[in-house]
Amino acid sequence: MKREPRRLLFLALFFFFWWLAIIGRLFYWQVLAKTHFSDNLASLEKREVVVGSRGKIYSHDGFPLATNKIAYNLFLWRPALKISLQALLQKIAPIIFYPPDQTKSLKENLLQKLSAQPQQKWLALAQNLNYGQYQALRDLHLEGLKFQQHQERFYPEGSMAAHLLGFVGRDKLGQPRGYFGLEGFYQEQLAGLAGIRQQGFWHFLNRRSDEVAPRQGRDLHLFLDRGAQFIAEQALAAGVRRYGAKGGWVVILDSRNGAVLAMATWPKYDPAHYNQYPYRQFLNPVISASFEPGSIFKPLVMAAALNEKVIKPESRCPICSGPIQIGKYKIKTWNDVYHPNSTMTEIIKNSDNVGMVYVARQLGKKKLFAYLQKYHLTQKTGIDLQGEMLPQLKPPERWYPIDFATISFGQGIALTPIQFITAFNALADGGVVYQPRVVETIAAGQKIFPTVSRILARPLKPDACRQIKEMLVVAVNEGEAKWTRIRGYRIAGKTGTAQIPLAGHYADKKTIASFAGFAPADHPHFTMLVSLQEPTSSPWGSETAAPLWFQIARQLFIYWGIQPRGD
């Protein structure tokens, strides 16, 4: 019986010390090792943003202009590396660095970076490697090299339509984001919705994870005609070289609805390697730069006067016999040749500045400004491209007499090229100003959402359009650029040469040479603007932009199968 109390005492002491050990362990976890335990628990709590596949961009014929491809990021896990950093770089440098002539300097920079971070275990070595590079690196069988697979934007046509497409970069959080052009304007549609993959402590124990699947981006199908875009880009690049120009642009709209069939700019850039270009080169001059249109603006003023019936095509100009004085300024013709008693048709044909001052006076300052508003020139066009700007236009109460005069022939007024061609297209399509559009449909899986053709304004009646159209046909057939005309086609168009404002005055030798027109004149298929910045071979639009316009038009007639029907 004496052993029984000893057993009870032993058991009591055993449980006491066991309980004390548990209390001690809990004290260690909750107090002494609280930070360490929290960090470990937090390491099991993982919330990962899953980015869906970005939507593709297709030309009108269904060819992908912007799509996705698999790319790889290369990392180094230094604890597993069995060779020296120098030996590692010696093996991988020829694979991950391109072009070869830069391999040595890039290798030295990377080695310096790695040496400056001796304690860092994970190191990024390269980004956006292609599959060939990935496979070549794997074949080296080097321990410590790790890969992260992701999607990268890919442009099958290279730099074609770069300013129209834009590019995909990274935002502040390192996530892909579209910038400029379509990529920027339709960022939300193209990106879709990101998903979430969340793993927590209890999910870890139960081998489960909570996921919100990402929604894939929507695809864009454009009005853009790939053949017309190719023709425009090739001709523009050759024209810039031929005429010694600083740059230029070509915009081709569908005359019937304002859809963008082609938009070429020079210089351009490669959206797949955007980080190799300066920021200013990303700006699309068609929507993000202003210019003074010069004489291509005259048909808009003449059409307004015809629409108001203050003149007729056969009306005579009583002040066209010589220069006219306005304050301290003298208005002359472009070639200092004068045509007394000219008709309105002859004013357009001869591109007579003095005659346009007469037309503006017949229209009046208030009505002229009202038509600028009706042509939608005081607002953005709303084209579906990121980066459209709005040049400031002074209200008529702030116009000096010289402002009123020069606006009549397209100087002293700043527009974006897309503003101008959108308004000019109204002359081709019965007086209707259409909002220019690039995207025809948006596709979300099997669902197709067409965009809406929006009418911005109806500034002109059909009769005024018919009259100005005939004037522009005469200008093509008999004007200063008649040597460029294409026989067998009735084309309506106008040349323009605008001096470039510089530090409060106009530069003597720097101009923007342009030609705007539509064809065929009777049933217009396309409306096109061609402009060259600072051509050096000749400052005149009739000798630079006009022949380039007709060169492109001739190829478009063949490409689209538009048959000649006589002059």
RODO-2510 file (C-alpha; in nm, 4 decimals, decimal comma):
residues 567
     n   res          X          Y          Z
     1     m     0,0000     0,0000     0,0000
     2     k     0,2939     0,2296     0,0562
     3     r     0,3823     0,2230    -0,3129
     4     e     0,0455     0,3667    -0,4156
     5     p     0,1088     0,7217    -0,2815
     6     r     0,4504     0,7195    -0,4489
     7     r     0,2926     0,6355    -0,7844
     8     l     0,0374     0,9095    -0,7433
     9     l     0,3092     1,1564    -0,6515
    10     f     0,5171     1,0503    -0,9517
    11     l     0,2198     1,0877    -1,1868
    12     a     0,1327     1,4243    -1,0376
    13     l     0,4894     1,5479    -1,0827
    14     f     0,5001     1,4069    -1,4359
    15     f     0,1820     1,5852    -1,5416
    16     f     0,2926     1,9017    -1,3614
    17     f     0,6206     1,9193    -1,5520
    18     w     0,4419     1,8226    -1,8790
    19     w     0,1930     2,1022    -1,8241
    20     l     0,4800     2,3362    -1,7358
    21     a     0,6623     2,2416    -2,0602
    22     i     0,3493     2,3121    -2,2641
    23     i     0,3024     2,6490    -2,0941
    24     g     0,6669     2,7264    -2,1567
    25     r     0,6388     2,6309    -2,5215
    26     l     0,3297     2,8449    -2,5680
    27     f     0,5080     3,1322    -2,3963
    28     y     0,7981     3,0880    -2,6392
    29     w     0,5677     3,0850    -2,9434
    30     q     0,3503     3,3743    -2,8333
    31     v     0,6115     3,6003    -2,6764
    32     l     0,9729     3,5115    -2,7436
    33     a     0,9308     3,3790    -3,0990
    34     k     0,6259     3,5815    -3,1942
    35     t     0,7984     3,7672    -3,4802
    36     h     0,9605     3,4577    -3,6249
    37     f     0,6387     3,2579    -3,6057
    38     s     0,4376     3,5415    -3,7636
    39     d     0,6849     3,5686    -4,0482
    40     n     0,6689     3,1983    -4,1180
    41     l     0,2914     3,1989    -4,1065
    42     a     0,2822     3,4992    -4,3346
    43     s     0,5069     3,3179    -4,5782
    44     l     0,2300     3,0627    -4,6147
    45     e    -0,0210     3,3397    -4,6864
    46     k     0,0271     3,4196    -5,0542
    47     r    -0,1896     3,6415    -5,2708
    48     e    -0,0903     3,6414    -5,6373
    49     v    -0,2374     3,8536    -5,9168
    50     v    -0,2906     3,6458    -6,2298
    51     v    -0,2919     3,8471    -6,5535
    52     g    -0,5012     3,7086    -6,8377
    53     s    -0,3988     3,6903    -7,2007
    54     r    -0,4083     4,0357    -7,3629
    55     g    -0,6545     4,0843    -7,6471
    56     k    -0,5260     4,0785    -8,0045
    57     i    -0,5531     4,3498    -8,2698
    58     y    -0,6446     4,2480    -8,6257
    59     s    -0,6442     4,4362    -8,9552
    60     h    -0,9582     4,4359    -9,1709
    61     d    -0,8486     4,1172    -9,3501
    62     g    -0,8132     3,9315    -9,0192
    63     f    -0,4340     3,9422    -9,0010
    64     p    -0,2940     3,9957    -8,6489
    65     l    -0,1135     4,3288    -8,6100
    66     a    -0,0606     4,2836    -8,2358
    67     t    -0,0717     3,9465    -8,0624
    68     n     0,1089     3,7584    -7,7827
    69     k     0,3975     3,5157    -7,7593
    70     i     0,5616     3,3235    -7,4776
    71     a     0,8720     3,4873    -7,3330
    72     y     1,1023     3,4014    -7,0440
    73     n     1,2728     3,5952    -6,7673
    74     l     1,6061     3,4559    -6,6465
    75     f     1,7064     3,4534    -6,2781
    76     l     2,0016     3,3254    -6,0797
    77     w     1,9688     3,1370    -5,7484
    78     r     2,3200     3,2023    -5,6192
    79     p     2,3339     2,9311    -5,3461
    80     a     2,3044     2,6638    -5,6168
    81     l     2,5699     2,8107    -5,8457
    82     k     2,8701     2,5761    -5,8750
    83     i     3,0919     2,7972    -6,0919
    84     s     3,2153     3,1541    -6,0627
    85     l     3,0105     3,4502    -6,1802
    86     q     3,2684     3,5237    -6,4468
    87     a     3,2458     3,1708    -6,5802
    88     l     2,8654     3,1860    -6,5725
    89     l     2,8503     3,5095    -6,7693
    90     q     3,1055     3,3779    -7,0160
    91     k     2,8677     3,0921    -7,0993
    92     i     2,5347     3,2775    -7,1063
    93     a     2,6394     3,6173    -7,2482
    94     p     2,6416     3,5103    -7,6174
    95     i     2,2885     3,3774    -7,5722
    96     i     2,1133     3,6505    -7,3760
    97     f     2,2854     3,9571    -7,5230
    98     y     2,2139     4,0910    -7,8672
    99     p     2,3612     4,2374    -8,0845
   100     p     2,6937     4,0567    -8,0446
   101     d     2,9027     4,3746    -8,0620
   102     q     2,7440     4,4881    -7,7354
   103     t     2,8047     4,1622    -7,5489
   104     k     3,1291     4,2716    -7,3824
   105     s     2,9994     4,5996    -7,2375
   106     l     2,6694     4,4488    -7,1257
   107     k     2,8527     4,1587    -6,9599
   108     e     3,0762     4,4003    -6,7722
   109     n     2,7760     4,6005    -6,6530
   110     l     2,5970     4,2885    -6,5315
   111     l     2,9062     4,1588    -6,3541
   112     q     2,9429     4,4927    -6,1774
   113     k     2,5789     4,4754    -6,0729
   114     l     2,6148     4,1214    -5,9369
   115     s     2,9346     4,2065    -5,7495
   116     a     2,7623     4,5047    -5,5861
   117     q     2,4962     4,2745    -5,4374
   118     p     2,6953     3,9859    -5,2822
   119     q     2,4267     3,9091    -5,0187
   120     q     2,1344     3,8920    -5,2599
   121     k     2,0424     3,5325    -5,3367
   122     w     1,7954     3,5903    -5,6190
   123     l     1,9243     3,7994    -5,9087
   124     a     1,7483     3,8964    -6,2324
   125     l     1,9750     3,8325    -6,5302
   126     a     1,7601     3,8938    -6,8405
   127     q     1,4031     3,9625    -6,9479
   128     n     1,1849     3,8688    -7,2434
   129     l     1,4008     3,5907    -7,3821
   130     n     1,2557     3,3986    -7,6737
   131     y     1,2058     3,0233    -7,6884
   132     g     1,5325     2,9683    -7,8745
   133     q     1,7286     3,1515    -7,6049
   134     y     1,5394     2,9649    -7,3336
   135     q     1,6203     2,6272    -7,4881
   136     a     1,9859     2,7184    -7,5446
   137     l     2,0232     2,8198    -7,1800
   138     r     1,8575     2,5001    -7,0568
   139     d     2,0953     2,2958    -7,2715
   140     l     2,3875     2,4420    -7,0758
   141     h     2,2686     2,2469    -6,7680
   142     l     2,3946     2,5149    -6,5316
   143     e     2,2734     2,4824    -6,1749
   144     g     2,1164     2,7953    -6,0300
   145     l     1,9567     2,9238    -6,3503
   146     k     1,5804     2,9646    -6,3097
   147     f     1,3164     3,0735    -6,5600
   148     q     0,9842     3,2546    -6,5313
   149     q     0,7467     3,2155    -6,8225
   150     h     0,5111     3,4982    -6,9227
   151     q     0,3384     3,6495    -7,2235
   152     e     0,5006     3,9274    -7,4244
   153     r     0,3404     4,1539    -7,6843
   154     f     0,4341     4,0574    -8,0380
   155     y     0,3847     4,2613    -8,3563
   156     p     0,3965     4,0283    -8,6602
   157     e     0,4265     4,3186    -8,9069
   158     g     0,7086     4,4832    -8,7130
   159     s     0,6834     4,8607    -8,7137
   160     m     0,3860     4,8782    -8,9506
   161     a     0,1209     5,1189    -8,8162
   162     a     0,3299     5,1703    -8,5013
   163     h     0,1819     5,5093    -8,4138
   164     l    -0,1669     5,3762    -8,4662
   165     l    -0,1087     5,0630    -8,2551
   166     g     0,0939     5,2070    -7,9652
   167     f     0,2876     4,9669    -7,7425
   168     v     0,2644     4,7666    -7,4182
   169     g     0,4969     4,8655    -7,1358
   170     r     0,4876     4,8225    -6,7578
   171     d     0,3083     5,0353    -6,5014
   172     k     0,4425     5,1303    -6,1557
   173     l     0,3445     4,7891    -6,0182
   174     g     0,5245     4,6055    -6,2957
   175     q     0,2024     4,4963    -6,4659
   176     p     0,1631     4,5188    -6,8466
   177     r    -0,0165     4,8318    -6,9661
   178     g    -0,0877     4,9822    -7,3065
   179     y     0,0443     5,3256    -7,3964
   180     f    -0,0462     5,5501    -7,6923
   181     g    -0,2569     5,4575    -7,9934
   182     l    -0,4972     5,1663    -7,9707
   183     e    -0,3019     4,9914    -7,6949
   184     g    -0,3515     5,2942    -7,4693
   185     f    -0,7045     5,3925    -7,5724
   186     y    -0,8455     5,0396    -7,5396
   187     q    -0,6307     4,9382    -7,2402
   188     e    -0,9262     4,8175    -7,0299
   189     q    -1,0777     4,6196    -7,3158
   190     l    -0,7496     4,4611    -7,4239
   191     a    -0,6266     4,3817    -7,0723
   192     g    -0,9462     4,2201    -6,9483
   193     l    -0,9701     4,1572    -6,5733
   194     a    -0,6919     4,0185    -6,3598
   195     g    -0,7575     3,7070    -6,1523
   196     i    -0,6406     3,6241    -5,7986
   197     r    -0,4710     3,3142    -5,6671
   198     q    -0,4666     3,3143    -5,2849
   199     q    -0,3031     3,0505    -5,0656
   200     g    -0,3312     3,0692    -4,6862
   201     f    -0,2254     2,8732    -4,3795
   202     w    -0,5401     2,6619    -4,3543
   203     h    -0,5533     2,6211    -4,7316
   204     f    -0,1949     2,5009    -4,7124
   205     l    -0,2870     2,2348    -4,4542
   206     n    -0,5811     2,1205    -4,6632
   207     r    -0,3930     2,1358    -4,9938
   208     r    -0,6508     2,3783    -5,1343
   209     s    -0,6349     2,7221    -5,2922
   210     d    -0,8924     2,9925    -5,3617
   211     e    -0,8771     3,1276    -5,7167
   212     v    -1,0578     3,3934    -5,9198
   213     a    -0,9946     3,3131    -6,2838
   214     p    -0,8764     3,6043    -6,5004
   215     r    -1,0955     3,7302    -6,7824
   216     q    -0,9165     3,7286    -7,1146
   217     g    -0,8809     4,0578    -7,2980
   218     r    -1,1095     4,1431    -7,5869
   219     d    -0,9883     4,1465    -7,9473
   220     l    -1,0031     4,4520    -8,1727
   221     h    -1,0862     4,4228    -8,5424
   222     l    -0,9932     4,7354    -8,7373
   223     f    -1,1092     4,9140    -9,0494
   224     l    -0,7391     4,9395    -9,1346
   225     d    -0,6597     4,7959    -9,4773
   226     r    -0,3214     4,6259    -9,4505
   227     g    -0,2473     4,6668    -9,8214
   228     a    -0,3320     5,0374    -9,8180
   229     q    -0,1224     5,0825    -9,5040
   230     f     0,1743     4,9154    -9,6703
   231     i     0,1387     5,1322    -9,9821
   232     a     0,1139     5,4505    -9,7748
   233     e     0,4121     5,3684    -9,5525
   234     q     0,6402     5,2680    -9,8383
   235     a     0,5515     5,5736   -10,0457
   236     l     0,5855     5,8123    -9,7500
   237     a     0,9293     5,6820    -9,6505
   238     a     1,0484     5,7117   -10,0114
   239     g     0,8919     6,0589   -10,0442
   240     v     1,0619     6,1883    -9,7303
   241     r     1,3966     6,0790    -9,8724
   242     r     1,3252     6,2045   -10,2236
   243     y     1,2187     6,5517   -10,1171
   244     g     1,4607     6,5847    -9,8260
   245     a     1,1802     6,6290    -9,5734
   246     k     1,2089     6,6194    -9,1966
   247     g     0,9038     6,3932    -9,1706
   248     g     0,5451     6,3596    -9,2818
   249     w     0,2149     6,1775    -9,2637
   250     v    -0,0484     6,0132    -9,4801
   251     v    -0,4069     5,9667    -9,3603
   252     i    -0,6633     5,7779    -9,5680
   253     l    -1,0298     5,7796    -9,4630
   254     d    -1,3255     5,5945    -9,6089
   255     s    -1,5170     5,8851    -9,7634
   256     r    -1,8499     5,7207    -9,6838
   257     n    -1,8168     5,6872    -9,3047
   258     g    -1,4883     5,8381    -9,1837
   259     a    -1,3268     5,5011    -9,1055
   260     v    -0,9461     5,5030    -9,0977
   261     l    -0,8207     5,2865    -9,3832
   262     a    -0,4540     5,3783    -9,3359
   263     m    -0,2437     5,6114    -9,1219
   264     a     0,1274     5,6366    -9,1959
   265     t     0,3821     5,8590    -9,0216
   266     w     0,7524     5,9251    -9,0521
   267     p     0,9713     5,8898    -8,8564
   268     k     0,8217     5,5909    -8,6780
   269     y     0,9392     5,3356    -8,4216
   270     d     0,9272     4,9644    -8,3437
   271     p     0,6632     4,8980    -8,0723
   272     a     0,8321     4,5701    -7,9766
   273     h     1,1468     4,7648    -7,8819
   274     y     0,9911     5,0920    -7,7716
   275     n     1,2481     5,1422    -7,4942
   276     q     1,5127     5,2100    -7,7571
   277     y     1,3392     5,5301    -7,8727
   278     p     1,2960     5,8775    -7,7193
   279     y     0,9574     5,9673    -7,5744
   280     r     0,8794     6,2306    -7,8380
   281     q     0,8875     5,9626    -8,1094
   282     f     0,5870     5,7870    -7,9541
   283     l     0,3638     6,0875    -8,0243
   284     n     0,1497     6,0413    -8,3336
   285     p     0,1721     6,3704    -8,5301
   286     v    -0,1638     6,3000    -8,6950
   287     i    -0,3437     6,3425    -8,3634
   288     s    -0,0829     6,4906    -8,1273
   289     a     0,0753     6,7715    -8,3317
   290     s    -0,0704     7,0879    -8,4805
   291     f     0,0055     7,2463    -8,8163
   292     e    -0,1150     7,5412    -9,0199
   293     p    -0,2848     7,3808    -9,3214
   294     g    -0,2265     7,6573    -9,5734
   295     s    -0,4141     7,6468    -9,9029
   296     i    -0,5738     7,3046    -9,8474
   297     f    -0,7948     7,4970    -9,6018
   298     k    -0,9351     7,7231    -9,8779
   299     p    -1,2014     7,4748    -9,9974
   300     l    -1,3565     7,4687    -9,6472
   301     v    -1,3950     7,8484    -9,6465
   302     m    -1,5177     7,8558   -10,0064
   303     a    -1,7715     7,5774    -9,9348
   304     a    -1,9053     7,7738    -9,6358
   305     a    -1,9555     8,0833    -9,8534
   306     l    -2,1282     7,8728   -10,1200
   307     n    -2,3488     7,7159    -9,8554
   308     e    -2,4512     8,0629    -9,7303
   309     k    -2,5146     8,1676   -10,0932
   310     v    -2,3087     8,4852   -10,0520
   311     i    -2,1166     8,3808   -10,3652
   312     k    -2,1611     8,1495   -10,6637
   313     p    -1,8927     7,9563   -10,8541
   314     e    -1,9165     8,2124   -11,1339
   315     s    -1,9079     8,5193   -10,9037
   316     r    -1,6256     8,7635   -10,9787
   317     c    -1,3568     8,8957   -10,7457
   318     p    -1,3278     9,2768   -10,7635
   319     i    -1,0051     9,2970   -10,5561
   320     c    -0,7942     9,0304   -10,7315
   321     s    -0,5967     9,2654   -10,9567
   322     g    -0,3089     9,3040   -10,7084
   323     p    -0,1909     9,2829   -10,3474
   324     i    -0,4133     9,4246   -10,0743
   325     q    -0,2978     9,6192    -9,7723
   326     i    -0,4305     9,5255    -9,4263
   327     g    -0,2801     9,7528    -9,1627
   328     k     0,0961     9,7207    -9,1880
   329     y     0,0690     9,3873    -9,3722
   330     k     0,0411     9,3212    -9,7454
   331     i    -0,1450     9,0130    -9,8717
   332     k     0,0015     8,8697   -10,1916
   333     t    -0,0537     8,5611   -10,4040
   334     w     0,1833     8,2673   -10,3584
   335     n     0,3650     8,3410   -10,6877
   336     d     0,3031     8,7179   -10,7007
   337     v     0,0913     8,6681   -11,0126
   338     y    -0,2571     8,8248   -11,0158
   339     h    -0,5752     8,7445   -11,2047
   340     p    -0,8154     9,0423   -11,2213
   341     n    -1,1861     8,9711   -11,2138
   342     s    -1,1334     8,6019   -11,1307
   343     t    -1,4300     8,3706   -11,0744
   344     m    -1,4567     8,1732   -10,7510
   345     t    -1,3573     7,8599   -10,9429
   346     e    -1,0471     8,0369   -11,0705
   347     i    -0,9603     8,1498   -10,7168
   348     i    -0,9463     7,7852   -10,6095
   349     k    -0,7662     7,6780   -10,9273
   350     n    -0,5016     7,9521   -10,8926
   351     s    -0,4877     7,9196   -10,5111
   352     d    -0,5376     8,2947   -10,4891
   353     n    -0,4849     8,4346   -10,1372
   354     v    -0,6264     8,7755   -10,2292
   355     g    -0,9382     8,6110   -10,3709
   356     m    -0,9883     8,4143   -10,0493
   357     v    -0,9765     8,7362    -9,8468
   358     y    -1,2646     8,8588   -10,0648
   359     v    -1,4581     8,5353   -10,0018
   360     a    -1,4062     8,5658    -9,6250
   361     r    -1,5322     8,9235    -9,6300
   362     q    -1,8468     8,8145    -9,8106
   363     l    -1,9007     8,5485    -9,5452
   364     g    -1,8218     8,7713    -9,2463
   365     k    -1,6191     8,7094    -8,9330
   366     k    -1,8995     8,5634    -8,7197
   367     k    -2,0201     8,3253    -8,9876
   368     l    -1,6658     8,2137    -9,0662
   369     f    -1,6089     8,1212    -8,7034
   370     a    -1,9510     7,9541    -8,6897
   371     y    -1,8446     7,7278    -8,9773
   372     l    -1,5207     7,6430    -8,8006
   373     q    -1,7441     7,5179    -8,5217
   374     k    -1,9747     7,3363    -8,7663
   375     y    -1,6755     7,1636    -8,9220
   376     h    -1,5938     7,0475    -8,5652
   377     l    -1,2593     7,2274    -8,5766
   378     t    -1,2990     7,3787    -8,2305
   379     q    -1,3223     7,0350    -8,0647
   380     k    -1,1362     6,7073    -8,0625
   381     t    -1,2589     6,4558    -8,3170
   382     g    -1,2827     6,1827    -8,0523
   383     i    -1,0884     5,9349    -8,2649
   384     d    -1,0292     5,6100    -8,0767
   385     l    -0,6552     5,6619    -8,0306
   386     q    -0,4808     5,7743    -7,7128
   387     g    -0,3052     6,1097    -7,7307
   388     e    -0,5353     6,3362    -7,9333
   389     m    -0,4674     6,7034    -7,8606
   390     l    -0,6769     7,0162    -7,9231
   391     p    -0,4994     7,3269    -8,0549
   392     q    -0,6322     7,6535    -7,9179
   393     l    -0,8358     7,8675    -8,1571
   394     k    -0,8935     8,2309    -8,0722
   395     p    -1,2581     8,3442    -8,0622
   396     p    -1,3581     8,5950    -8,3360
   397     e    -1,3781     8,8884    -8,0947
   398     r    -1,0031     8,8545    -8,0487
   399     w    -0,9253     8,8403    -8,4211
   400     y    -0,7350     9,1317    -8,5663
   401     p    -0,8141     9,2249    -8,9285
   402     i    -0,4991     9,0402    -9,0381
   403     d    -0,6124     8,7261    -8,8501
   404     f    -0,9468     8,7315    -9,0312
   405     a    -0,7641     8,7670    -9,3634
   406     t    -0,5010     8,4964    -9,3163
   407     i    -0,7426     8,2370    -9,1763
   408     s    -0,9232     8,2508    -9,5109
   409     f    -0,6213     8,0893    -9,6790
   410     g    -0,5168     7,8584    -9,3945
   411     q    -0,2493     8,0588    -9,2134
   412     g    -0,2822     8,1773    -8,8547
   413     i    -0,5007     7,8801    -8,7680
   414     a    -0,3608     7,5648    -8,6071
   415     l    -0,5261     7,2242    -8,6442
   416     t    -0,4270     6,8641    -8,6002
   417     p    -0,4089     6,6667    -8,9260
   418     i    -0,6965     6,4443    -8,8095
   419     q    -0,9133     6,7517    -8,7443
   420     f    -0,8464     6,8833    -9,0918
   421     i    -0,9017     6,5621    -9,2883
   422     t    -1,2174     6,4884    -9,0890
   423     a    -1,3605     6,8274    -9,1903
   424     f    -1,2335     6,8018    -9,5488
   425     n    -1,4051     6,4647    -9,5844
   426     a    -1,7391     6,6453    -9,5457
   427     l    -1,6814     6,7905    -9,8949
   428     a    -1,6678     6,4367   -10,0339
   429     d    -1,9712     6,2922    -9,8566
   430     g    -2,2547     6,5399    -9,8989
   431     g    -2,1622     6,7750    -9,6162
   432     v    -2,1494     6,5205    -9,3306
   433     v    -1,8663     6,5277    -9,0746
   434     y    -1,8107     6,1740    -8,9466
   435     q    -1,6171     6,0912    -8,6339
   436     p    -1,3005     5,9114    -8,7513
   437     r    -1,2833     5,5541    -8,6224
   438     v    -1,0106     5,2923    -8,6225
   439     v    -1,1876     4,9946    -8,4610
   440     e    -1,4730     4,8292    -8,6502
   441     t    -1,5701     4,5588    -8,3993
   442     i    -1,4730     4,4395    -8,0517
   443     a    -1,4822     4,0636    -7,9923
   444     a    -1,5290     3,9003    -7,6526
   445     g    -1,5109     3,5299    -7,7245
   446     q    -1,7960     3,4521    -7,9618
   447     k    -1,9704     3,7839    -7,8957
   448     i    -1,9092     4,0608    -8,1494
   449     f    -1,9779     4,4249    -8,0642
   450     p    -1,9720     4,6627    -8,3649
   451     t    -1,8701     5,0229    -8,3113
   452     v    -2,1136     5,2973    -8,4061
   453     s    -2,0587     5,5381    -8,6946
   454     r    -2,1213     5,8742    -8,5316
   455     i    -2,2091     6,1924    -8,7199
   456     l    -2,0437     6,4946    -8,5600
   457     a    -2,2064     6,7631    -8,7720
   458     r    -2,3790     6,8476    -9,1021
   459     p    -2,2257     7,1831    -9,1949
   460     l    -2,2988     7,1823    -9,5689
   461     k    -2,5910     7,1176    -9,7976
   462     p    -2,5427     6,8741   -10,0881
   463     d    -2,5643     7,1537   -10,3454
   464     a    -2,2686     7,3391   -10,1895
   465     c    -2,0727     7,0117   -10,1826
   466     r    -2,1458     6,9533   -10,5499
   467     q    -2,0232     7,3024   -10,6381
   468     i    -1,6998     7,2843   -10,4362
   469     k    -1,6360     6,9344   -10,5731
   470     e    -1,6412     7,0646   -10,9291
   471     m    -1,4068     7,3489   -10,8318
   472     l    -1,1614     7,0972   -10,6855
   473     v    -1,1765     6,8832   -11,0007
   474     v    -1,0825     7,1929   -11,2018
   475     a    -0,8008     7,2625   -10,9543
   476     v    -0,6578     6,9139   -11,0140
   477     n    -0,6952     6,9259   -11,3926
   478     e    -0,5855     7,2869   -11,4519
   479     g    -0,4056     7,4035   -11,1349
   480     e    -0,0362     7,4262   -11,0515
   481     a    -0,0134     7,0487   -10,9907
   482     k    -0,1919     6,9447   -11,3107
   483     w     0,1202     6,7635   -11,4301
   484     t     0,0675     6,5056   -11,1539
   485     r    -0,2950     6,4175   -11,2388
   486     i    -0,3960     6,0611   -11,3267
   487     r    -0,5704     6,0437   -11,6630
   488     g    -0,8963     5,8538   -11,6726
   489     y    -1,0008     5,9456   -11,3181
   490     r    -1,1966     6,2441   -11,1901
   491     i    -1,0167     6,3512   -10,8755
   492     a    -1,1038     6,6441   -10,6492
   493     g    -0,8159     6,7981   -10,4578
   494     k    -0,6126     7,0972   -10,3521
   495     t    -0,2453     7,1696   -10,2895
   496     g    -0,1236     7,3614    -9,9885
   497     t     0,2006     7,5228    -9,8766
   498     a     0,2051     7,6703    -9,5278
   499     q     0,4874     7,8648    -9,3719
   500     i     0,5915     7,7387    -9,0292
   501     p     0,5540     7,9845    -8,7404
   502     l     0,8800     8,0297    -8,5506
   503     a     0,9335     8,2577    -8,2471
   504     g     0,6501     8,4952    -8,3343
   505     h     0,7133     8,5113    -8,7097
   506     y     0,7082     8,2822    -9,0125
   507     a     1,0245     8,1080    -9,1272
   508     d     1,1165     8,2067    -9,4820
   509     k     1,2266     7,8668    -9,6088
   510     k     1,0540     7,6184    -9,3771
   511     t     0,7140     7,4969    -9,4927
   512     i     0,4661     7,2148    -9,4568
   513     a     0,3690     7,0975    -9,8043
   514     s     0,0325     6,9220    -9,8355
   515     f    -0,2228     6,7837   -10,0753
   516     a    -0,5766     6,6876    -9,9756
   517     g    -0,8259     6,5213   -10,2062
   518     f    -1,0837     6,2505   -10,2626
   519     a    -1,1470     6,0047   -10,5417
   520     p    -1,3244     5,9146   -10,7562
   521     a    -1,4848     6,2588   -10,7394
   522     d    -1,8369     6,1479   -10,8396
   523     h    -1,8570     5,8552   -10,5982
   524     p    -1,5698     5,9012   -10,3514
   525     h    -1,4131     5,5852   -10,2137
   526     f    -1,1339     5,7448   -10,0131
   527     t    -1,0263     6,0848    -9,8827
   528     m    -0,6537     6,1345    -9,8334
   529     l    -0,4207     6,3898    -9,6792
   530     v    -0,0472     6,3853    -9,7560
   531     s     0,1851     6,6276    -9,5765
   532     l     0,5630     6,6675    -9,5777
   533     q     0,7439     6,8630    -9,3064
   534     e     1,0110     7,1013    -9,4244
   535     p     1,0880     6,9533    -9,7672
   536     t     1,4207     7,0864    -9,8946
   537     s     1,4027     6,9970   -10,2646
   538     s     1,1162     7,2447   -10,3045
   539     p     0,8969     7,4220   -10,0494
   540     w     0,5841     7,3949   -10,2644
   541     g     0,3080     7,1386   -10,2151
   542     s     0,2544     7,1202   -10,5915
   543     e     0,6099     6,9875   -10,6381
   544     t     0,6345     6,7533   -10,3366
   545     a     0,3123     6,6500   -10,1594
   546     a     0,0972     6,6491   -10,4749
   547     p     0,3068     6,4002   -10,6754
   548     l     0,3327     6,1827   -10,3650
   549     w    -0,0485     6,1933   -10,3214
   550     f    -0,1056     6,0879   -10,6815
   551     q     0,1591     5,8164   -10,6590
   552     i    -0,0275     5,6625   -10,3645
   553     a    -0,3670     5,7135   -10,5308
   554     r    -0,2496     5,5382   -10,8484
   555     q    -0,1476     5,2316   -10,6463
   556     l    -0,4743     5,2387   -10,4502
   557     f    -0,6795     5,2426   -10,7711
   558     i    -0,5032     4,9260   -10,8836
   559     y    -0,5126     4,7625   -10,5398
   560     w    -0,8845     4,8298   -10,4842
   561     g    -0,9775     4,7646   -10,8468
   562     i    -1,1191     5,1148   -10,9069
   563     q    -1,1586     5,1424   -11,2821
   564     p    -1,1054     5,4644   -11,4816
   565     r    -1,4235     5,6288   -11,6115
   566     g    -1,2890     5,9227   -11,8059
   567     d    -1,1943     6,2789   -11,7180
***
